[in-house]
Amino acid sequence: MKHAFSLLALVAAMPALANDTRQLDAHEHGVGALNIAIDGTTVAMELHAPGADIVGFEYAAESDADLAAIDAAVATLSAPLDLFVLPDAAACTVTTAEAKLESEDDHDEEHHDDHAKEGHEDHADDKDHGHDEHEHDDHGDEDHAEHAEDAGHTEFHAEYTLTCDNPDALSEITFAYFDTFPNAKEVEVQIITASGAQGYEVERDAPVLNLGR
């Protein structure tokens, strides 16, 4: 029970760490974020990566080729031990793995729909009061242009749970992730253990993270 409770506490802290990390770089292309919680033999991992890093684009996929690229990426991201290679001596196996593509479009569209509704109401008021219709149209064009510029960011999000029979052997992580995804340049890593939290930056030209365990 002790391990289960502490693991829940560690995992609960991970989204906050992820948000802090992502705010620092504000969805910077080439930079992903990996949060790791280690508790006994259980290792929980959470990955956030810009769509451009994983599939090379961030627009809404419509073509068969783009949709296939996303499906392939999700499948690849669902095999964490192929991306983040742990020492054999740690004897780690994957308990759960889930990956998906998230988009800001849903939020943007909801905001745009609300604004459009207000715009229609304002437009009706303008007609009643004889306001210049052309002025309203110009304002709408600006909003459409701004919406088009802001929308379209996508991010891959993956969550993993591993069981490592010999956690003391978790001495390093080799980021084969960089070989798999050529557009990725850096991963910001936060590791939480019973002794506290530590942050690292792992770059393409130095893909091995020494955990000092």
Buried (B, 14 or more C-beta within 10 A) or exposed (E): EEEEEBBEEBBEBBEEBBEBBBEEBEBBBBBBBBBBBBBBBBBBBBBBBBBBBBBEBBBEBEEEEBEEBBEEBBEBBBBBBEBBBBBEEBBBEBEEBEBEBEBBBEEBBEEBEEEBEEBEEBBEEBEEEEEEEEEBEEEBEEBEEEBEEEBBBBBBBBBBBBBBEEBEBBBBBBBBBBEBBEBBBBBBBBBBBEEEBEEBEBBBEEBEBEBEE
